[in-house]
């Protein structure tokens, strides 16, 4: 923004503050605050209202119990189905995946370290990109990561990954 525009904006804020202050001082009707000696009226519920309230609370409690029972039954059947599907997936993945996975991470000029962390997470080499990026920041490695193409494997730990990414190609 230009200086004149900022000045007009500041003048607008000043004028609106003055208008609001004038309204508050001259036109605003202050409600009297009840003193400590004055008693405020408290409404006491009738017996009929109390009975309706108790019935309503009992109905809500019954509904919550029914919902919890239904949820428990659903989760138990889902757990059994999930366990069988996981065992089938594990058997397939163990037979088809090699023990070591190699990928190439490409870091362009000007990319932050989070780009490398994101690529590693997308390829399945690390579980959490934010965790690895935090590791780089904590050890002051983030500023040392250089642009280039890097070959990394799933057998590497955080220190090894960081040292590869800091290596100049």
Secondary structure, DSSP 4 states (H G I P E B T S, - for coil): --HHHHHHHHHHHHHHHHHHHHIIIII--PPPPPPSSSPPP-PPPPHHHHHHHHHHHHHHHHHHHHHHHHHHHHHHHHHHHHHHHHHHHHHHHHHHS-S--EEEEEE-TT--HHHHHHHHHHTTSSS-HHHHHHHHHHTT-GGG--SEEEEEETT--HHHHHHHHHS--
